[in-house]
Amino acid sequence: MVSPLPELRVLRDSFADRPAFGTAVSEAVLQLVAAHELGPTLRLHRPGRELALSKQDASSRGYEAAVETGRAAGYEPVLRLAGGRAAAFHERTLAFSMATPDARAASGTQARFERSATWIRDSLGSLGVDARVGEVPGEYCPGAWSVNAGGRTKLVGIGQRLISGGAHVGGVIVVGDSAGLRDLLIGVYAALELDWDPATVGSVEDELGPTPLDLVEDAILAELSRDFRLEPAELGANVLERAAELEDARMAA
């Protein structure tokens, strides 16, 4: 007898005009999943213009200048959940994250990275992208589990946040307008005094031509449906109330 697929709740709500709240929603979901008040949950949503900064960025002497660079370009600076270095999102990106309960979250870090990078690689591959897992030398927010195009340009960054009882793994796919992100990050990385190669910023559209966001979303959900029974879900009052409490802490000073 074939075992039934595990259920995965799917949230599609976006908060493009309220980036810090959008990050706080993911944090609230993680906390509630870790407390077993929610089951395993996927968020798949569309960000607005956001400059995502880490705690490491916030401790850098160029942090204030990076924040002002983002704001001047119309990108709201936000302190993200995971580590790494500065990244940016806009209307031609897709954000994904999965929160799962795990009493020994640290022991599963490698497996979660590998699983998530593989899902995204295969999702983009199904659309015709030469998608590969691995860091491109000189990429922004470098990481071993980035997804790249042909070993040349970064398309997706993936990060994790662990808390007692649960784990959050997520990232952002650059579907289009790689030039817009490149232009912003040149100034941000100069402020943070970080070396990188702007030529490594890529997008799905750089590889395929015009690509609807819906097409990429459908590819991701199709790939996940191989391993999960996807159940559309709504943001409950418990998530929204917790996110409202967490929002201020996600706003970059």
VOGU-3710 file (C-alpha; in Angstrom, 3 decimals, decimal comma):
1> mvsplpelrv> 0,000/0,000/0,000  1,351/3,399/-1,018  1,739/5,811/1,890  -0,220/9,054/1,503  1,771/12,177/0,807  2,272/14,489/3,784  0,124/17,610/3,815  1,688/21,013/3,175  -0,367/24,148/3,802  0,133/26,775/1,066
11> lrdsfadrpa> -0,200/30,494/1,770  -0,273/32,892/-1,195  -0,866/36,230/0,578  1,542/39,012/-0,430  2,371/42,278/1,316  4,243/44,133/-1,407  3,444/47,539/0,090  4,453/46,492/3,622  7,757/44,581/3,359  8,606/44,403/7,067
21> fgtavseavl> 5,175/42,973/7,801  5,642/40,405/5,035  8,851/39,231/6,710  7,109/39,244/10,087  4,388/36,984/8,654  7,026/34,379/7,771  8,513/34,701/11,253  5,078/34,313/12,846  4,362/31,223/10,747  7,698/29,712/11,830
31> qlvaahelgp> 6,962/30,356/15,506  3,475/28,857/15,295  4,658/25,834/13,318  7,430/25,231/15,864  4,815/25,398/18,635  2,627/22,876/16,743  -0,152/25,442/16,415  0,141/25,164/12,625  1,180/22,300/10,381  4,046/22,476/7,888
41> tlrlhrpgre> 3,494/25,601/5,798  4,725/26,954/2,481  4,542/30,645/1,597  4,719/31,513/-2,105  4,272/35,222/-2,633  5,240/38,311/-4,622  7,392/40,886/-2,839  7,476/44,590/-3,487  10,628/46,705/-3,653  12,650/45,556/-0,675
51> lalskqdass> 16,283/45,670/0,374  16,830/42,616/2,582  19,642/43,106/5,089  21,074/40,669/7,619  22,332/41,050/11,181  25,843/40,909/9,745  25,034/43,834/7,455  23,553/45,729/10,407  26,846/45,433/12,285  28,862/46,801/9,356
61> rgyeaavetg> 30,061/50,383/9,440  28,426/51,080/6,080  25,005/49,896/7,212  23,370/53,325/7,481  24,670/54,297/4,059  23,308/51,026/2,612  19,898/51,694/4,167  19,823/55,199/2,698  20,908/53,871/-0,705  17,975/51,479/-0,692
71> raagyepvlr> 15,453/54,089/0,377  16,708/56,603/-2,183  16,090/54,017/-4,914  12,596/53,211/-3,627  13,499/49,948/-1,888  12,339/49,560/1,725  15,163/48,205/3,929  14,122/45,194/6,020  15,998/42,914/8,432  15,441/39,428/7,135
81> laggraaafh> 15,157/36,153/9,023  18,190/34,360/7,602  21,859/35,312/7,565  24,041/36,109/4,585  24,556/39,542/3,055  22,388/42,117/1,316  19,903/41,067/-1,349  17,046/42,887/-3,047  13,592/42,046/-4,345  11,092/43,797/-6,577
91> ertlafsmat> 7,885/43,217/-8,548  9,588/40,728/-10,896  10,699/38,389/-8,130  8,994/35,500/-6,336  9,561/34,656/-2,679  9,159/31,181/-1,217  9,606/29,779/2,281  8,777/26,576/4,095  8,321/26,291/7,842  8,458/22,826/9,365
101> pdaraasgtq> 8,375/21,501/12,919  11,593/19,792/13,994  12,674/19,057/17,542  16,257/18,672/16,284  16,249/21,397/13,667  20,028/21,873/13,543  20,645/18,269/12,523  18,517/18,675/9,397  20,083/21,875/8,106  22,029/20,296/5,245
111> arfersatwi> 19,108/18,135/4,125  16,719/21,097/4,055  19,133/23,162/1,988  19,648/20,323/-0,462  15,948/19,546/-0,751  14,940/23,160/-1,313  17,698/23,893/-3,835  16,775/20,745/-5,746  13,088/21,694/-5,880  13,885/25,133/-7,223
121> rdslgslgvd> 16,490/23,848/-9,682  14,066/21,273/-11,044  11,204/23,778/-11,168  13,258/26,186/-13,270  14,668/23,321/-15,294  11,146/22,272/-16,255  10,748/25,693/-17,888  13,934/25,295/-19,923  16,483/27,061/-17,719  19,921/25,442/-17,417
131> arvgevpgey> 19,495/25,635/-13,645  22,261/24,361/-11,381  22,898/24,345/-7,642  25,996/26,136/-6,442  27,650/29,455/-5,789  28,767/31,575/-8,726  32,126/33,231/-7,955  31,559/36,879/-7,114  27,798/36,605/-6,578  25,896/38,863/-4,186
141> cpgawsvnag> 24,826/37,266/-0,888  26,980/34,230/-1,707  25,850/30,775/-0,671  26,639/27,175/-1,502  22,947/26,486/-2,146  22,284/29,297/-4,592  20,618/28,272/-7,851  22,347/29,622/-10,936  21,950/29,666/-14,692  24,616/27,646/-16,447
151> grtklvgigq> 27,196/28,403/-13,770  27,222/32,042/-14,921  24,603/34,086/-13,070  22,743/33,790/-9,791  18,971/33,375/-10,070  18,009/32,304/-6,537  19,425/32,682/-3,047  18,366/30,297/-0,280  18,744/30,780/3,475  17,599/29,223/6,750
161> rlisggahvg> 16,458/30,294/10,193  16,303/27,805/13,059  14,433/28,208/16,332  13,579/25,786/19,099  11,150/23,294/17,610  11,234/24,398/14,001  13,029/25,531/10,860  12,401/28,045/8,095  14,084/27,724/4,710  13,351/30,117/1,910
171> gvivvgdsag> 14,598/32,353/-0,822  13,752/34,611/-3,722  13,709/33,840/-7,446  14,636/36,687/-9,780  12,188/36,231/-12,648  12,894/39,515/-14,462  14,575/42,931/-14,369  18,003/41,753/-13,284  19,339/45,168/-14,333  17,232/46,913/-11,698
181> lrdlligvya> 18,630/44,736/-8,931  22,161/45,084/-10,270  21,968/48,864/-10,266  20,716/48,958/-6,680  23,195/46,411/-5,341  26,180/48,210/-6,840  25,486/51,117/-4,494  24,541/48,952/-1,523  27,640/46,773/-1,746  29,853/49,841/-2,154
191> aleldwdpat> 28,342/51,231/1,063  28,959/47,938/2,870  32,494/47,761/1,425  31,912/44,288/-0,011  33,573/42,972/-3,164  31,384/41,258/-5,746  30,846/40,987/-9,484  27,695/42,769/-10,729  27,748/40,608/-13,869  26,632/37,644/-11,734
201> vgsvedelgp> 23,106/39,072/-11,258  20,749/37,136/-13,504  17,081/36,367/-14,026  14,853/33,717/-15,530  13,946/36,149/-18,304  17,620/36,611/-19,165  17,575/32,904/-20,009  14,106/32,429/-21,507  12,786/35,805/-22,571  9,489/37,205/-21,223
211> tpldlvedai> 8,250/34,908/-18,447  4,978/35,399/-16,510  5,275/35,085/-12,745  2,329/32,679/-12,865  4,362/30,288/-15,004  7,169/30,094/-12,441  4,707/29,751/-9,542  2,948/26,872/-11,306  6,274/25,122/-11,938  7,203/25,354/-8,255
221> laelsrdfrl> 3,849/24,013/-7,099  3,962/21,198/-9,654  7,381/20,133/-8,415  6,316/20,255/-4,750  3,186/18,240/-5,500  5,434/15,238/-6,181  6,315/15,120/-2,475  3,372/16,800/-0,735  -0,383/17,040/-0,787  -0,730/20,781/-1,247
231> epaelganvl> -3,610/22,381/0,637  -4,471/26,040/-0,012  -4,718/27,887/3,301  -5,640/31,321/4,609  -3,695/33,515/7,005  -5,414/33,123/10,353  -5,867/35,756/13,027  -3,158/34,055/15,101  -0,578/34,627/12,348  -1,644/38,202/11,641
241> eraaeledar> -1,655/39,163/15,317  1,780/37,627/15,915  3,156/39,299/12,761  1,899/42,692/13,925  3,867/42,195/17,158  7,015/41,285/15,226  6,843/43,894/12,468  8,747/46,713/14,167  11,749/44,465/14,827  11,960/43,707/11,095
251> maa> 12,221/47,371/10,080  15,752/48,477/9,325  16,755/51,432/11,491
//
